[in-house]
Amino acid sequence: MKALIIGPSWVGDMVMSQSLYTTLKQTHPHAQLDVLAPAWCKPILERMPEIDHAIEMPIGHGQFNLKGRWQLARSLSKQGYTHAFILPNSAKSALIPFFARIQQRIGWKGEMRYGLLTDLRPDKRVFQYMVERYVALAHSQANMLNDVALNTCPRPQLLVDSSNQQAARQRLNLCSDRPVIGLCPGAEFGPAKRWPDRYYAQVAKHAISKGFDIWLFGSAKDREVCELIRSQLSIDDAKQCFNLAGDTSLIEAVDLLAACHTVISNDSGLMHVSAAVGCNIVAIYGSSSPQYTPPLTDKLKMVHTNIECRPCFKRECPLSHLDCLNKLMPESVINALDEFIG
């Protein structure tokens, strides 16, 4: 097998997709696995030992660009791929393997994909969890229902570079010997996944009182909310809280998250990264549900409200009250954290 995998565009989905790659390697130990994915996912792929080549997708997320896809496919056709696995559901994601004339093209039924795929799986809803849907593509359509279950899917395990971790700590002046709690208060998907900053600040204050430092993770977009959290601490407590949002590359964030004792996170890509590097996880769910994309680890406490309108899976609260997050009190998260830190 020499496979081209059209990878997902979100960091969390890319982490979960490692379960498919591990399964393929278990079944075909000498397979070559190349993944075509957006540039921002490439650092994650480089920490997956199952992947031979991470190919940067030159066409922007959401762009159709039929000519560009055809040209990329013609260059990839020279690589002699025998299989293609298409993880996104869109029609455009299936065009490149089709244009490249890869003989076996495997994926779930999505928008207008008849003819584009040679092994079209009819209904992904036969599996509850996204990771099951990924892993099922490594099995035959006839056997996948018997062969795939959440508890048998391989868990993502990203490689950690200790020298890169140490270099990042030195660069960012993270020199304390105190153990670390990581907070990930952002969510690229939208505000309906973001627990309030005032609640995160209360959790940070509690963790600091227990002898921990706080590292705040996120992209440059999250720097403001991370600074809001830090600004609600006392002067002394703020000295133990470090806003790293926007100051780390994604690969540095992978290695620094691995240094955390416990990570408290919204349902986000960094939550899945944290699970894949072995952290304890307190996962906070608002509009989304752990019944679809839970962190794939046993070192996990999941916290959410049980109000009638959740999960709605919306980016913004359709009822304008955001009760799924506003009514999730800090005490619930603190109690979950205390089960890890004592």
C-alpha positions in Angstrom: 0.0 0.0 0.0 1.1 3.5 -0.9 -1.6 5.8 0.4 -2.4 9.5 -0.1 -4.6 10.7 2.8 -6.6 13.9 2.4 -6.4 15.1 6.0 -8.8 17.2 8.0 -8.4 20.9 8.4 -8.8 21.3 12.1 -6.0 20.6 14.6 -8.2 18.5 16.9 -9.5 16.4 14.0 -5.9 15.9 12.7 -4.9 14.6 16.1 -7.8 12.1 16.1 -6.9 11.0 12.6 -3.7 9.4 13.9 -5.9 6.5 15.0 -6.5 5.7 11.4 -2.8 5.9 10.5 -1.9 3.6 13.3 -4.5 1.1 12.2 -3.3 1.2 8.6 0.3 0.6 9.8 -0.8 -2.3 12.0 -2.5 -3.9 9.0 0.1 -2.9 6.4 3.4 -2.6 8.3 5.4 -1.5 5.2 2.8 0.9 3.8 3.8 4.4 2.9 1.4 7.0 4.3 1.5 10.6 2.9 -1.0 13.2 4.2 -2.1 16.2 2.3 -3.2 18.9 4.8 -3.2 22.7 5.5 0.1 24.2 6.5 -1.0 24.8 10.1 -1.5 21.0 10.6 1.9 20.1 9.3 3.7 20.3 12.7 1.2 17.9 14.1 1.8 15.4 11.3 5.6 15.7 11.9 5.0 14.3 15.4 3.3 11.2 14.1 5.8 8.4 13.4 3.3 6.6 11.2 3.4 9.4 8.6 6.1 9.3 5.9 5.5 12.6 4.3 3.4 15.6 5.2 2.4 17.4 2.0 1.3 21.1 2.4 -2.0 21.8 0.7 -1.4 24.9 -1.4 -5.1 25.8 -1.9 -6.7 27.7 0.9 -9.3 26.2 3.2 -12.7 26.7 1.6 -11.4 27.6 -1.8 -12.6 25.5 -4.7 -9.9 26.4 -7.3 -10.6 23.5 -9.7 -7.6 24.3 -11.9 -5.3 24.3 -8.9 -6.6 21.0 -7.7 -6.2 19.4 -11.2 -2.6 20.7 -11.4 -1.8 19.3 -7.9 -3.4 16.0 -8.7 -1.3 15.6 -11.9 1.9 16.2 -10.0 0.8 13.7 -7.3 -0.2 11.1 -9.9 3.5 10.5 -10.6 4.0 9.1 -7.0 2.2 5.8 -7.8 -0.3 5.9 -5.0 -2.4 2.7 -4.8 -5.0 4.0 -2.2 -6.5 7.3 -1.2 -8.4 7.9 2.1 -10.5 11.1 2.0 -11.3 12.2 5.6 -13.3 15.5 5.0 -16.8 15.2 3.7 -16.7 17.8 1.0 -16.9 17.0 -2.8 -13.8 19.2 -3.4 -11.7 17.1 -1.0 -12.3 14.1 -3.2 -11.3 15.7 -6.5 -7.5 15.5 -6.1 -7.4 11.7 -5.7 -9.9 11.4 -8.6 -7.9 13.6 -10.9 -4.7 11.7 -9.8 -6.4 8.5 -10.9 -5.7 6.7 -7.7 -7.4 3.3 -8.1 -8.8 2.8 -4.6 -10.5 6.0 -3.2 -12.1 5.4 0.2 -14.3 7.7 2.2 -17.7 8.4 3.6 -20.7 9.6 1.6 -20.6 13.4 1.6 -21.8 16.1 -0.7 -22.0 14.9 -4.3 -19.2 12.3 -4.1 -20.8 9.5 -6.2 -18.3 8.6 -8.9 -15.4 10.4 -7.1 -14.9 7.5 -4.6 -14.6 3.8 -5.5 -15.3 2.7 -1.9 -18.1 4.9 -0.8 -19.3 4.2 2.8 -23.0 5.1 2.9 -23.8 6.4 6.4 -21.1 7.6 8.9 -23.8 7.8 11.5 -23.5 4.0 12.1 -20.6 5.1 14.3 -21.1 7.6 17.1 -17.6 8.9 17.5 -15.5 10.7 14.9 -12.5 8.5 15.7 -14.5 5.4 14.9 -15.5 6.9 11.5 -11.8 7.5 10.7 -10.7 4.0 11.8 -13.5 2.3 10.0 -11.9 3.4 6.7 -9.0 1.1 7.3 -11.4 -1.9 7.4 -13.6 -3.3 4.7 -17.1 -2.1 4.4 -18.4 -5.6 5.1 -16.4 -6.0 8.4 -16.2 -2.5 9.8 -19.2 -2.7 12.1 -17.8 -5.8 13.7 -14.2 -4.6 13.8 -14.4 -1.0 15.0 -15.4 0.3 18.4 -14.2 3.3 20.5 -12.5 1.1 23.1 -10.5 -0.7 20.4 -9.4 2.3 18.4 -5.7 3.2 18.9 -5.1 6.3 21.0 -3.3 9.2 19.4 0.2 9.6 20.7 2.3 12.5 19.5 6.0 12.5 19.9 7.5 15.0 22.3 10.9 16.6 21.7 12.5 17.3 25.2 15.2 19.5 23.8 12.7 21.6 21.9 10.7 21.8 25.1 13.6 23.0 27.1 14.6 25.6 24.5 11.0 26.9 24.5 11.0 27.1 28.3 14.3 29.1 28.3 13.1 31.4 25.5 9.8 32.2 27.3 11.5 32.4 30.8 9.5 29.5 32.2 12.2 28.6 34.7 10.2 27.9 37.8 10.4 24.4 39.5 6.7 24.5 40.4 4.4 22.0 38.7 2.3 23.5 35.9 -1.4 23.6 35.2 -2.2 24.5 31.5 -5.3 26.6 30.7 -6.6 26.6 27.1 -9.4 29.2 27.2 -9.8 29.7 23.4 -11.8 27.8 20.8 -11.4 28.5 17.1 -14.9 27.2 16.4 -16.7 30.0 18.1 -17.8 31.6 21.4 -20.3 28.8 22.2 -17.3 26.7 23.2 -15.6 29.3 25.3 -16.0 29.1 29.1 -16.0 32.6 30.6 -12.6 34.2 31.4 -13.8 35.2 35.0 -14.3 31.5 35.7 -10.9 30.5 34.3 -9.4 33.2 36.6 -11.0 31.6 39.7 -9.6 28.2 38.7 -6.2 29.8 38.1 -6.3 31.4 41.6 -7.1 28.0 43.2 -4.3 26.2 41.3 -1.8 28.8 42.3 -2.8 28.5 46.0 -2.1 24.8 45.7 1.5 25.4 44.6 1.1 25.4 40.8 2.2 27.7 38.1 -0.3 28.6 35.3 0.6 28.6 31.6 -2.1 30.1 29.3 -2.1 28.6 25.8 -3.6 29.7 22.6 -3.1 31.5 19.3 -2.6 35.2 18.9 -6.4 35.5 18.7 -6.5 34.2 22.3 -4.0 36.6 23.7 -6.6 39.1 24.8 -8.7 36.6 26.7 -5.6 35.1 28.3 -4.6 38.5 29.5 -8.1 39.1 30.9 -7.7 36.0 33.0 -4.3 37.1 34.2 -5.5 40.6 35.0 -8.1 39.2 37.4 -5.4 37.7 39.7 -3.7 39.5 42.6 -0.2 40.9 41.9 1.5 38.0 43.6 -0.6 35.4 41.9 0.0 37.0 38.5 3.7 36.4 39.0 2.9 32.6 38.8 0.7 33.0 35.6 2.3 33.2 32.2 0.4 34.2 29.0 1.9 32.2 26.2 -0.9 32.8 23.7 0.6 33.9 20.4 4.1 33.6 21.6 4.6 29.9 20.7 4.5 28.0 17.5 2.1 25.0 17.4 5.0 22.6 17.7 6.3 24.5 20.8 2.8 24.3 22.3 2.8 20.5 21.8 6.0 20.2 23.8 5.1 22.7 26.5 1.7 21.1 27.0 3.5 17.8 27.6 5.2 19.5 30.5 1.9 20.3 32.2 0.6 18.1 35.1 -3.0 18.8 34.1 -4.6 20.8 31.3 -8.0 22.5 31.6 -9.4 23.2 28.2 -12.5 24.1 26.2 -13.4 21.6 23.5 -10.6 22.6 21.1 -7.6 21.4 19.1 -5.3 22.0 22.1 -7.5 19.7 24.2 -6.8 16.8 21.8 -3.1 17.7 21.6 -3.0 17.6 25.4 -4.5 14.2 25.5 -2.1 12.9 22.9 1.0 14.0 24.9 -0.2 12.3 28.1 -1.6 15.1 30.2 -4.4 14.8 32.7 -7.4 16.6 31.1 -10.3 18.6 32.5 -12.5 19.0 29.4 -15.1 21.8 29.4 -18.1 21.4 27.0 -20.5 24.1 26.0 -22.5 23.8 22.8 -20.6 20.6 21.7 -20.7 17.1 23.2 -18.2 14.5 24.5 -20.5 11.9 22.8 -18.9 12.9 19.5 -15.3 14.1 19.9 -14.0 13.2 23.4 -10.3 13.4 24.3 -8.9 10.0 23.6 -7.4 9.3 27.0 -8.3 7.6 30.3 -6.8 10.5 32.3 -9.9 12.6 31.8 -12.6 14.5 33.7 -15.4 15.9 31.5 -17.5 18.8 32.8 -20.7 20.3 31.3 -24.1 21.4 32.2 -27.2 19.3 31.5 -29.5 22.2 30.4 -32.2 21.2 27.9 -30.8 23.1 24.9 -27.3 21.6 24.8 -25.7 20.3 22.8 -26.7 22.5 19.9 -23.4 22.4 18.1 -23.7 26.0 17.2 -20.8 28.5 16.9 -22.9 31.2 18.8 -25.7 30.7 21.2 -29.0 30.7 19.2 -30.9 31.8 22.3 -28.4 34.6 23.2 -27.9 33.5 26.8 -25.0 31.0 26.6 -26.3 29.2 29.7 -24.5 26.0 28.8 -21.3 27.9 29.8 -22.4 30.7 32.1 -24.2 28.2 34.4 -21.2 25.9 34.5 -19.7 27.2 37.8 -16.0 27.3 38.6 -16.5 24.9 41.5 -17.3 22.1 39.1 -14.0 22.5 37.3 -12.1 23.0 40.5 -13.5 19.8 41.9 -12.5 18.0 38.8 -9.0 19.5 39.0 -8.6 18.5 42.6 -9.2 14.9 41.7 -5.9 15.1 39.8 -3.9 17.4 42.1 -5.2 16.3 45.5 
